[in-house]
Amino acid sequence: MNVMRFVNRITGGFVLGIVILLLSSTASAQYGGGTMGGTGMGTASSTPSYGGGSGKAIGIGIGAAVAGASALYLAAHHGASVNGCVRQAANDRLSLVDTKSGEAYSLVLDSTDVKPGDQVKLSGKKTKAAEGNSTFEVRKVEKDFGACR
């Protein structure tokens, strides 16, 4: 389910960028030019030049900025997840070996209810302890698959 939330966030940023791009290009297309001066009888030399498509370029720039900012936000705030069987470690702490990577983590629990013998998918943050051991700060139990197999 984490993947779906990640895809939805990226899609939302992309759609927002496209909407901004479309709005800026239609605003540019609606401007037909005009004359400057008080007489209303301008010539070609008195017609202001707005770069002929600069609205589109501005829209592309804004869209790219929004997409980039969305990607940075997601990279910074997207939590990690691990999936595996919770075991009781020798030091009375809980541990988990991630089924995908095979890496062992010592679990750091807040108020999350995780019990030894449970097969779970956890979301949180991967860190390294002072001793160099991998730890996983559990924020949430994404899914409880029941007893370990």
C-alpha positions as CSV (number, residue, x, y, z in Angstrom):
1,M,0.0,0.0,0.0
2,N,3.0,2.3,0.5
3,V,3.7,2.1,-3.2
4,M,0.2,3.3,-4.0
5,R,0.5,6.3,-1.8
6,F,3.9,7.2,-3.3
7,V,2.4,6.9,-6.8
8,N,-0.5,9.0,-5.9
9,R,1.7,11.7,-4.5
10,I,3.9,11.8,-7.6
11,T,0.8,11.7,-9.9
12,G,-0.7,14.7,-7.9
13,G,2.5,16.8,-8.4
14,F,2.7,15.9,-12.1
15,V,-1.0,16.8,-12.6
16,L,-0.5,20.1,-10.8
17,G,2.4,20.9,-13.0
18,I,0.5,20.1,-16.2
19,V,-2.5,22.3,-15.0
20,I,-0.2,25.2,-14.4
21,L,1.4,24.7,-17.8
22,L,-1.9,24.6,-19.5
23,L,-3.3,27.7,-17.7
24,S,-0.2,29.8,-18.5
25,S,-0.2,28.8,-22.2
26,T,-4.0,29.6,-22.6
27,A,-3.4,32.9,-20.9
28,S,-0.6,33.7,-23.3
29,A,-2.8,32.7,-26.3
30,Q,-5.6,35.0,-25.2
31,Y,-3.5,38.1,-25.4
32,G,-3.6,39.3,-28.9
33,G,-1.3,42.2,-28.5
34,G,-2.3,45.8,-28.6
35,T,-1.2,49.3,-29.0
36,M,0.5,51.6,-26.5
37,G,-0.2,55.3,-26.3
38,G,-3.3,57.4,-25.9
39,T,-4.5,57.7,-29.5
40,G,-5.4,54.1,-30.1
41,M,-3.8,54.4,-33.6
42,G,-0.7,52.4,-33.1
43,T,1.6,51.1,-35.7
44,A,3.6,47.9,-35.8
45,S,6.5,49.6,-34.1
46,S,4.3,50.7,-31.2
47,T,3.0,47.1,-30.5
48,P,4.8,45.7,-27.5
49,S,6.7,42.6,-27.9
50,Y,6.2,40.0,-25.2
51,G,8.6,37.4,-26.5
52,G,6.0,35.5,-28.6
53,G,5.4,32.5,-26.4
54,S,7.1,33.6,-23.2
55,G,3.9,32.6,-21.3
56,K,4.4,29.0,-22.4
57,A,8.1,29.1,-21.3
58,I,7.1,30.5,-18.0
59,G,4.4,27.8,-17.6
60,I,7.0,25.1,-18.4
61,G,9.4,26.7,-15.9
62,I,6.7,26.8,-13.2
63,G,5.6,23.2,-14.0
64,A,9.1,22.0,-13.8
65,A,9.7,23.8,-10.5
66,V,6.5,22.3,-9.0
67,A,7.4,18.8,-10.2
68,G,11.0,19.2,-8.8
69,A,9.7,20.5,-5.5
70,S,7.2,17.6,-5.3
71,A,10.0,15.1,-6.0
72,L,12.2,16.6,-3.3
73,Y,9.4,16.6,-0.8
74,L,8.6,13.0,-1.5
75,A,12.2,11.9,-1.3
76,A,12.7,13.7,2.0
77,H,9.4,12.6,3.6
78,H,8.8,9.2,2.2
79,G,9.4,6.6,5.0
80,A,11.0,3.3,4.5
81,S,9.2,0.0,5.1
82,V,10.4,-3.5,6.0
83,N,8.6,-6.8,5.8
84,G,9.6,-9.8,7.9
85,C,9.2,-12.0,11.0
86,V,9.7,-10.4,14.4
87,R,12.0,-12.3,16.7
88,Q,13.1,-11.8,20.3
89,A,16.7,-10.8,20.4
90,A,19.2,-11.8,23.1
91,N,19.2,-8.3,24.7
92,D,15.4,-8.4,25.3
93,R,14.9,-6.3,22.2
94,L,12.9,-7.2,19.1
95,S,14.5,-7.8,15.8
96,L,13.4,-8.3,12.2
97,V,15.1,-9.7,9.1
98,D,13.8,-7.9,6.0
99,T,12.5,-10.6,3.5
100,K,13.5,-8.5,0.5
101,S,17.0,-7.3,1.4
102,G,17.9,-10.0,4.0
103,E,19.2,-7.2,6.3
104,A,18.6,-7.7,10.1
105,Y,17.2,-4.7,12.0
106,S,16.9,-4.1,15.8
107,L,13.4,-2.6,16.2
108,V,12.9,0.7,18.0
109,L,9.3,0.8,19.1
110,D,7.2,3.8,20.2
111,S,3.7,2.8,21.1
112,T,3.3,0.3,18.3
113,D,2.1,-3.1,19.3
114,V,4.6,-5.6,17.7
115,K,5.0,-9.1,19.2
116,P,7.6,-11.8,18.6
117,G,6.4,-14.4,16.2
118,D,4.4,-12.0,14.0
119,Q,4.9,-11.7,10.3
120,V,4.5,-7.9,9.7
121,K,5.1,-5.1,7.3
122,L,6.3,-2.0,9.2
123,S,6.8,1.6,8.1
124,G,9.3,3.9,9.7
125,K,12.9,5.0,9.4
126,K,16.1,3.0,8.9
127,T,19.0,4.2,11.0
128,K,22.4,3.0,12.2
129,A,23.1,2.6,15.9
130,A,26.4,3.8,17.5
131,E,27.7,0.3,17.3
132,G,27.0,0.2,13.5
133,N,24.0,-2.2,13.8
134,S,21.0,-1.4,11.6
135,T,18.0,-0.2,13.5
136,F,14.4,0.5,12.3
137,E,12.4,3.1,14.1
138,V,8.8,1.8,13.8
139,R,6.1,4.4,13.1
140,K,3.3,2.1,12.1
141,V,2.3,-1.5,11.4
142,E,1.2,-1.4,7.8
143,K,0.0,-5.0,7.8
144,D,0.0,-7.9,10.2
145,F,0.2,-11.2,8.3
146,G,-0.3,-13.3,11.4
147,A,2.1,-15.9,12.8
148,C,5.5,-16.4,11.2
149,R,5.8,-19.2,8.7
